[in-house]
Structures are given as structure tokens and as C-alpha cells.
Amino acid sequence: MSTFPPPPPTAARSPLARVRLDDLAPFDGASTPAYARAVDAVAASLTRHGAAAVELPAADAAVVRCALESARGFFRARPGLYVYRAGRALDDGELSPACMSDAFRCLGKAARAALCAIARNLRLRSDAFSHLLDDNPLPLDEVSASELMVSFSHGHPQSSQPGTYGGPQVCNPNGHWYPADVGSSPDVLLLLTGRALSHVTAGLQLNSQYRITNNGNRASLMFRLMPRANAILDCSPISAAGHCIPQIHRPISASQFMDDLRAEENVYHHLEAPPESQGNFVNEPSLRSVLSDPLSGAFLEDAMVLSCGHSFGGLMLKKVLEMARCSICNGEVDEASLFPNLALRAVATVMKMEDDRRLFHNAALRKRRKEVTEHMDAQRRNGSSKDSIELGLDAESPRAFKGVQYPFVAGERVVIMLHGNAFFGDSYYQEMVGNKRTPDKFVGKEAVVTSQCLNGWYLVKAVDSGESIRLQYRSLRKAGELKEVFKRVDGKAAVAAQPSSEEERTKALQALLSCPTSSIHTEKPPKDILQVQNMFPLPIDDKLLPGVYLCGYNSQDSFGATSYLVIHPQGNILIDSPRYTQKLANNIEKLGGARYMFLTHIDDVADHRKWAERLKCERIIHSEDMAEATADVEWKLEGNGPWNIGTDFELIHTPGHTPGSVCLYYKSLKVLFTGDHVAKSEESDDLILFLMYNRQPVSLQLESIRKLLEVEFEWLLPGHGYRIKYKDVQAKNAAMETLIANYTN
């Protein structure tokens, strides 16, 4: 937990949740809505961003401010680091910054409150981890395991440029680094979690990854809430709460754990650059950023030089004058000592003139293109033939060039044409090949037209990657509605129509890869099959179901059951076993692999051993569905549950199809993965049961379905058949009640 001085006004808004310590602190009596909201906000921020912000009350903020100022005074001569431990006596001649004991108490109180909130979010007692910590207050003659690190570093000349600002950066679960103290002040603490907490929570609470960059002219306090040396770090509270415990989280003494951790850090720092070079690297700024006001974006045509040597203009100059202090070096500013930076003004003026010229030229082109399009449309309305349309952009007459076509308008969705041989023997693709120079990564992708260019060319932006490319109209076609390529005849798959667009072709190839019996095939080996293979696992819906993927490669050993992959910060989950292929395994590993493999029931285990060996994942199945094929599964669920995987997933025992059938409920997205427990009818919107394959009475399965009336899901993702999105929970319950009525009568 650390606190830092406020950033310059140019800093962006922090994504972290900000919670008041008064709302987060534990107390006697009934829980309040404010406390529940604070616990949820901290947990959500730690899960999504790897950190959270805690606001101190005024009295504690004053203590922290005093400690920061004392650090500046203590390390005035040179940068340094001081480690304070409560209860440790000072050696002869040893000096300490002021306010350390008070700051230790304030930050320790905040850290313990945050730990209680994390425990509460994991459905534990608030004091579940208190036995690992020092007693508070400390007994006489005992030194605290926790420590307060006080540091101050002076500014570096190479980092004193406009717009540069360092401080702590945190890596979120997606691997992106972001500035974490943006908008903070001495009354706001940055909450980070460590490796010891990750161990005792069995990885449910991931440890934060952070770094310090451009740490010039900064005083900081970092409080580390540490376990006692003789404490045993185990997962017994997590296990007692019903969470699954991976085997790697074995009990270990805190002293050994910390020794191992320090050894890892020593190896890491030995391999990395020396400490004095870390955190001071500054990316080379662009010429435009140097010549522009960081607040308004205007060119620095009014640039002024301060007495310290730094230059400002525009709104930033106004801010600096209001503060009477340079935002880069913190030096005092005397308005009378300012003088114009003529060199910077001259370069900024030239840059602005060049921008104006470019904008004028682009505006003229846009106007000419509009005239061309209007003239072309008028000729078409008048019945002119294609050969009679002669248009141009850069000549005096709009009839200079022949055959220039603009069949698309800005904002229209198009498909980038493929190049290659026909698919399924369809000659359509031999005629509509497109541009041979189109990079393979764009072929078949859906894009949006952003602007028209010369001679029938367009600038388009790929929908999936956001990359832009310039293509001629022949390489584009309108994105239309898909027709049904396949249908079922007498219960078997059949080709209804040949695909007539790249999107339909892609869907057909995806179906080919998912078919467990290979009953769908092509006349010739498709040359773009590798491109389609790279699409799996396939996102189901990036907006409504972020992180939920369809694995494809349905296995005949699982009777063609559908497998899913869920990406989650607490560990990815592979739901039922797809057919094992090297390509799919590589693609799953690119998404972070899988920490768990949840098997809904015994019928859909397929290649689970191969996946467990490749992904090193922990397999989960109910003990009632144990067989020789699943004898080596790591986690065997006992009893009627429910059980939890992390804080976001609940396992619900639903016997009926098999004795050990279990559904997985993804709480935050309101999704239920049902396996073979229930599915959607092909003829109607009703739900059905696979009675001819059931191993238990239908009455028992209907009792299991009644359990689901209490589960607030809106998505139903079955092992067979169509996925269902209900309007709301009430609509889901109505469908469930109809199912019960249909099979009761």
C-alpha cells in the first residue's frame, strides 16, 4: 500500500475504484449497504485492474502528509530508502524520519481493513487471516513483521521534459500497464495485493504486478502487511468455505515462503538492468507532442521560457502561472522573469502552417469526390451505360479518366475479398477474387469504409483488429445477411446451398472443423482452412459474453458435445473436452491456457487426459460419475453441493441425465452451462430433455430443474443444440416451468 504526491494537471483519469476507508473498516453490528458496496468495489477493482484506491479520513491524511514531508527533509541531500519496523530500537547514532510510528499505525489500519474486505468477498470471516499477522498492538519487546518503507528520489535531467510523468504503474489481468496513482494525493492510498495473500487464497486473489517509472522528485510511503515468521500459510479457510484448492498451494511456513520469494527476486534483479537504469527510460516524444500544449493540443505559438529553463504555452502556461510553480521541476515561477521562446514559436508556426495546408488539400479532395459521386449517380439515374461514365478528380473537367467507380460510402460495412481457388466447386469465387496484393491477415475480414481515395480506392478499417488498409473497390463487397448453408435432413447434416460470401464460407469451414464425424467436407482441400483453424476458440459474443469462447472440434467420443472456454482473471476454465488437436491447444495457450477443466458429466470427457497433460489443468467431476476413464481426475465433488470455483463460478448438482451431472453457473455474466441436463428443441423454442439417454428417472431430473428456478441466469449454453438468450430471469423461469409441465403431464 503506498501513497504519492499529486500528478500534473495533464494526467488522465484513473480506472481504479476509489473507496473511503471509513466505509471499508470493519465494525460491530449488522452490515450496512455502504460497507457492502465498498467491499464489492474493492474486489471488482482488484480483479479487473489489479489495484484499488482507498481514501483516508482527514486525520490520517494529515499524518501521511507529515510523513511525506519528513521524508523530503530526511533525504534532502541525496536519494535514499528507510525501512521502519514497529518495536525495533534505533541503533546508536541512527536517525529516523519523523512521524514514522503514526504513519505505521494509519497505514496498518488501512491495510488490515482492506484484508478484511477481501476475506469477506471470498465468503470468509473478516478475521480469517488475522491469525497470520502480528498481534495488535504488539506485545512488549516484539518487532513487527510488517514494515513501512520510506523513500525519496531526486529529479533526473533526462526526464524533465513536458508531458513526462512517472510513478507507480500496475499491470492489469490483460497484460496492459497503466499509471496507477493518477489523480491521487496524500489522502489516497494505492492498494496492491502480494504473493502471500495469493497463496493463502489458493490463487483466488491474484497478486498485483507493479513497477515505478520516472521516480524523480517523489517521496513515497509503502506499507507492507506481512505474515509472522512462524505463521503457517495454508488454504484451510478457503477450503472450509467450499472453494476448490489446487494441489500446488500446499502449507508452508511464512519464513520459508518469504525466503523463496526473496531468492526469486534476487535472480530476477540479477538478470535485469541495474536498478539505477530501471524506471527512467522515456520514450522519444514526437515532434507534434513537443510543439503542442498538452492540455488543449494547440501549437505553442505563445511559448514562454520560465526561469528554470522549461517552456510552456497555451492552457498549460496559464496553469503554471496560477500555481506559481513549474509542473516539471517544482521550481518557483516569477511571472516577471518570463521571456518568449522565439525558436519554439517559429517551429510551432511552421508546423501549424503545414497542417493547415494539408487540411485545405484534403478538404478540396473531399469536395471533388463528392462532385464525382453526385455526377456518377445522376448519370446512372439517367440510364447511362457503364462505359459512358468517365470521371476524374485532378483534372479541370470531371471527365478526365474512365471507369472510376465509388460503389461504397463512408461508414458502410464491407467484406474484404479473398484471393484463391473455388470452395465446394463454386465458380463464384473464381470470378470474384479481389486484389492479389491484399495481405492475408485482412482477407475475409469485415471492415468499415472510413473514407474515399483517388481512382476507386477506399480506406477501410478492419472491425476485429482496428487496423486500416487502402483497397480498390474490386477487393470489397457489401456485407450482407447470411443464408443457411447447411440444414438437417432425416436427422443428418446436409448442404442446403453453396456459400456466396466470404462470411458464409467462413461459417461453413467452422462447421466443418466442429463436425465430430467429418460428414461435412469439401471437394478439394481448402487453401484457407488454416486461417479458419486460427479462429478457434471462437468468441460467442464480445459485447454480451466477453471472455466466453466456443472451442469447436467437437469430439465423436463425447457424442459431438460442444465445449466452451471461459477466460477469467482467477483462472480460465475449459468446460467439457473438445477433440484434442495441436492447433486448438496452441490457440488455447495463447489465450492463457486453462487452470481448470470442468466435466459436466461422464459422457463428455473425450480427450480430457490429453488436455490435462498439455495444459497442466486441474480436472473436476462429480464422484457419482467416476469411471475407469476418469479415475485420475484431480478434484472429485462429493455430496449435493453447491461448490465454488473462485468467487464468480458456482457448481450446481443436477442429477437425472447421469447421477453426477453438474451445471456451471457464471454469476457475473448470468450464464448457465448445462452439459446434457437440458437443451433447446430444434422444432420450437421449448426446452427438452434427452430422455432416451437418461440413466435416472425423469422425476429426479425435474427436481434438478426446479433447482434452476432459483438461479438468476439469462443465458443457457448447452452441450448440444442451440444457445439461448432470455430477455430476463422471469422469461427463463417461464421456460423452465413450461418444461416441467410438459414432462409432468
Secondary structure as UniProt FT lines:
FT   STRAND          2..3
FT   TURN            9..10
FT   STRAND          18..20
FT   HELIX           21..24
FT   HELIX           33..49
FT   STRAND          52..55
FT   HELIX           58..74
FT   STRAND          80..84
FT   TURN            86..87
FT   TURN            92..93
FT   TURN            98..99
FT   HELIX           100..121
FT   TURN            122..123
FT   TURN            126..129
FT   HELIX           130..132
FT   TURN            140..141
FT   STRAND          147..153
FT   HELIX           157..159
FT   TURN            162..163
FT   STRAND          167..171
FT   TURN            173..174
FT   STRAND          177..179
FT   TURN            182..183
FT   TURN            186..187
FT   STRAND          188..191
FT   HELIX           195..200
FT   TURN            201..203
FT   STRAND          209..213
FT   TURN            216..217
FT   STRAND          218..224
FT   TURN            229..230
FT   STRAND          232..233
FT   HELIX           236..240
FT   TURN            241..242
FT   TURN            247..248
FT   STRAND          252..253
FT   HELIX           254..271
FT   HELIX           275..277
FT   TURN            278..279
FT   HELIX           287..290
FT   TURN            294..296
FT   TURN            301..302
FT   STRAND          304..305
FT   TURN            307..308
FT   STRAND          311..312
FT   HELIX           314..323
FT   TURN            327..329
FT   HELIX           335..337
FT   STRAND          339..340
FT   HELIX           342..381
FT   TURN            382..383
FT   HELIX           386..388
FT   STRAND          390..391
FT   TURN            398..399
FT   STRAND          401..402
FT   TURN            410..411
FT   STRAND          413..416
FT   TURN            424..425
FT   HELIX           428..431
FT   TURN            436..437
FT   HELIX           440..442
FT   TURN            443..444
FT   STRAND          446..452
FT   HELIX           454..456
FT   STRAND          457..462
FT   TURN            463..465
FT   STRAND          468..472
FT   HELIX           473..475
FT   STRAND          476..478
FT   STRAND          486..489
FT   TURN            490..491
FT   STRAND          492..495
FT   HELIX           502..514
FT   TURN            527..528
FT   HELIX           529..533
FT   TURN            534..535
FT   STRAND          538..541
FT   TURN            542..544
FT   STRAND          545..550
FT   HELIX           556..558
FT   TURN            559..560
FT   STRAND          564..566
FT   TURN            569..570
FT   STRAND          573..575
FT   HELIX           582..590
FT   TURN            591..592
FT   STRAND          596..598
FT   HELIX           602..604
FT   TURN            606..607
FT   HELIX           608..615
FT   STRAND          618..622
FT   HELIX           623..625
FT   HELIX           628..630
FT   TURN            631..632
FT   STRAND          635..637
FT   TURN            639..640
FT   STRAND          643..645
FT   TURN            646..648
FT   STRAND          649..653
FT   TURN            659..660
FT   STRAND          662..666
FT   TURN            667..670
FT   STRAND          671..675
FT   STRAND          679..680
FT   STRAND          687..688
FT   HELIX           691..693
FT   HELIX           698..707
FT   HELIX           708..710
FT   STRAND          715..718
FT   STRAND          724..725
FT   HELIX           729..744
//
